[in-house]
Amino acid sequence: MIQLDESQYKMLLNPLQQVDCNTLFVRSVLAGHAGGKVFADSAYDPTSFYVIHAYGMSLLFGDADNEQFNNELWDYFIQKTEPRKMDEWLQAFPRTWETQLEKLVHNNQATLYTRLNFSFDKDAYEHNNSLISLDNYTVVPSSVDMYANIEGSVIPKAFWRDEQQFLQTAISFTVKVDNEPATTAFAAFVHDGKLEIGIETAEKHRGKGLARIACITLINYCLANGLEPVWSCRLENTASVNLAKKLGFRETMRLPYYHIPV
């Protein structure tokens, strides 16, 4: 298992097309929108791949029966060869990788969760949200100051290299209450005409429906600009699942999702 440099990332684009789950976070790393690490079994004719996004999401894909790669991957997971610096949330395709990953669960080195992928249903979105007026809210494009100061776990600076890249490439809207940011809905990833939504609400403003308002603004932007809104989350994140349904997203896939702590 070797770490590739950025000049070699293009080798992953064709194999990545064979993965049928949401891989926009991998595309973000390969495009240089976000930091991360990319590993493969070879720098010349790779067949097994492992990509880690700076946020901590990761994906295994390609040949799951590569014994040497799997052994080196195992050493990496148990920090035998190199100390890992962050928790990871790992997905794998095809499902044959699960034979390897179940060992981590059985050894108490990982906890198994479920990752949901959704598709956007425009008719359901319009039906669920047609009576909601944005006129009673202050919703503004997110600024550099908001990029730097928004706190939480799902925030723009966790998904983009720097504020200038974020403002030039991403799309983001913030709901303000008493002239302070309350909720921000933003493009976590934008590739191939698809925009995956990230959302964070300040703790004191949660439970007020503001996340829905911010997301409606972002989705309306997508619809006006030919972008497909995308949503993914953990099954166990009931607030995110419920919000997705209100916004017209339909569950399409459930995947094993391995939390591997440092």
Buried (B, 14 or more C-beta within 10 A) or exposed (E): BEEBEEEBBEBBEEBBEEBEBBBBBBBBBBBEBBBBEBBBBBEEEBBBBBBBBBBBBBBBBBBBEBEEBBEBBBEBBBEEEEEBEEEBBBBBBBEEBBEBBBBBBEEEBBEEBEBBBBBBBEEBBEEBBEEEEEEEBEBEEBBEEBBEEBEEEBBBEBBBBEBEEBBEEBBBBBBBBEEEBBBBBBBBBBBEEBBBBBBBBBEEBEEBBBBBBBBBBBBBBBBEEEBBBBBBBBBEBEEBBEBBBBBBBEBEEEBBBBBBEE
